[in-house]
Amino acid sequence: MQLIENFNFAGKKAIVRVDFNVPLNKETGAVSDDTRIRGALLTIKKIIADGGSVILMSHMGRPKQNPDPKFSLKQIISAVESNVGQKIQFADDCANADTQAAELKAGEILLLENLRFYEEEEGKPRGEFASDEAKAAAKKELKAKQKVFASKLASYADVYVNDAFGTAHRAHASTAVIAENFSPENKMFGFLINSELIAMDKVLKDAQAPFTAIMGGAKVSDKIMIIENLLDRVQNLIIGGGMTYTFIKAQGGKIGNSLCEEDKLDLALEILEKAKAKGVNVYIPTDAVNADKFDAAANTDISKTNETPDGWMGLDIADETIATFSDVIANSKTVLWNGPMGVFEMDKFSKGTSAVAHAIAIATSKGAFSLIGGGDSVAAINKNKLADKVSYVSTGGGAMLEYMEGKVLPGIEAIRGF
């Protein structure tokens, strides 16, 4: 497999799939968080420094038409320019940028318009269909068009670089299909994807014990695959967030109005049984901060998680649980965190999630390797200003989950071959 650090881009045009699906300020239209743009800088600067030119391609949002000004990448040009430190050219039609690409000189950068303005990018037909057969026929036709679209994008450049880990789990034209147009020596991962894969492989294949996985969020069903894959690897499994109460009810506890997947009670018990059989310690919250309604101004009280009062719901872990979780985390050598402990976006219910973030930072300072992934967990780390106190913060939510579940990601397979 070709490695970007070993490749010389001198005289080459490189088309780079980046993830510039960045948030915009609703009032000003300016980029409100440029983390994803900054994540691509190492790759962009390496190509330019070698004497190559860069063609950047990305999606933004979920446009339903071509074009759609609300999702135009034209809005991010100034943010890209300020980060890379030079002028950026712009192609207002990603599928008709032949001339601009051909005229691109060494050291120059061209940004293509939103890939998703074309339904060929995702390979999913838009609109309504009279029948399943009609939809299937449209999808088949679109798959053929997707190959043509990917070939067109490939024709702009000599080299393909995928540096968009956040979309690597999608078999889209720009993340997987395009790679078919390049020989193995002329397609590679960018520095960002390389760092993601190194961090995840360290956790999956080379984790030091004790290894603690912290799984939060609302639903057991969202995390079942990753939990099952991790049970053969971890010594400790910490459960938090809304999914707590599916486990509590499955064991006969009283949960009030707390979130619960009634159809997953047996699944929760199965997870506990599998963990016990494998010698995995499972930690489920024992006390919680309850609210009388799902509201930042709700009345609160504290109870045991299996004794939640009628009409109340658990929205955060409380002190006893915080102490237990923090102790387990602090004594770990490997930590994986995906999902908050409660409704942390409301300050009243953020204490537990913040405590976990700080515990991970402490463990990291003592030599543990810590990997943080998933939008809410990353937001919590950033909110507590701890991004530089943990080992690695992943840019890919869904992609990270699927990789950790043991799935093959199309964008990774297209270059790595497995």
Phi, psi and omega in degrees: 000134180291138178250133184299325182292340180263354186266138176257116184271006182306125179073008183254147169262126180246125174265122189243121175276112178248168175247089178258030176280072188262153178286144179243145175293125185297331182273316185262339183080359180283155177294124183266344177211112185261020182306315183291327176292315179298329181295337182266356188297319181301317180293312180301314184290328176297315181297314180295317182297328179287342184100023176259178174238157189238130171246112182267135176226142183203168170253169170211122177063203181231069181296148180251000181212165180233116356271173175220104185307330181298334184244021181285135177287354175302332182291342184254002184305313183296325179292321177294316180299317182292331179281317182275343176079027176202168181293142179245129173278156183227132175254116187280006173214108187295336183267000180222055182247024184305309185295313181297320179294318181295326183272357182294128182261163178306134180090353181264158182231133177240128176256126178274151176295162183317119180299327185282001170296338176255127180293344177298333181302307181276338181075023179242123180296141177260158177097183182262150180231145185291334183203168177295327180294318179296321179294318179297320179294318179296321180294319179297317179296321182292326178298322177294318179293329180298321178296320178295316179299314180296321179295323178296314178300317181296329184294344181286342193221169177265336188224144176246130178235123175260117178231028182244081183296327183299341179244010184292343179272005179250134179273061182268167182302317186274350183252336184224308186296321182301329184297338179295341183270001183235142177290159182307325182283350181244023173219142187197168172274152171278178183297326182294310179297319178303315181293323177299312183294321178298316181295315182289321178293328177298320180285317184283325190244345187219036184284135174277142177270151357286136179257122180245125175255130180248113182246115178241194180105184190277319193236137173298321184299331179287336187245001186301318183295316181290322178299313182296322179291330182276341183299335177276356186241328187268158170261332181230136174236117178258128179253136178211183179074196183299330182295343177312316192281342171291320177292319181296313181294323180300332180264011174093009181283164179262122189241004179058229179262017181297153179301136180205134173268096185301328182275005181242014181296316179296323179296319178299317179294323178297319179299316180297320179293317179297318180297317180297317181296330181266001179076023179271130176280122179254128180246116179246139181309137180257339175219159187212157170270118182260156176229151180274355173197161180277085187201143180297337181259015183294155170287149182230156168208175181237137178211171169295146182295335179264012177226041180292127182297151176302137178085357179247160180224142178281125183238359176195160173280152182253187193301316181300314179293318178303316180296316180296309181299316183298322180294316179298314182296315183299334181260017180263154176257339175223134181226129173241127181234125176218105175111137183285166180273346181192197181276071192290343179291343171263120186307324182296338184238030184254352187300316183296315180295318178295322180296320178296317178302315180292323179296321178294319178298320179295314179301319180296320179295338179266007175109001180285154172263125184237131180239124181247130180213157183098137186308314183290319179294318177297318179298321180292319177297316180292320180300324180268007178054048183240011183301327181270004180253001176241166187287316184205134176247115184284144178269352186246111178287289181297322180295319179295315179302312183294322178295318180291335177285349181094009181281154174275126180268125183307319181292333178277313180301324183300334180251316183281331178090358178203000000 
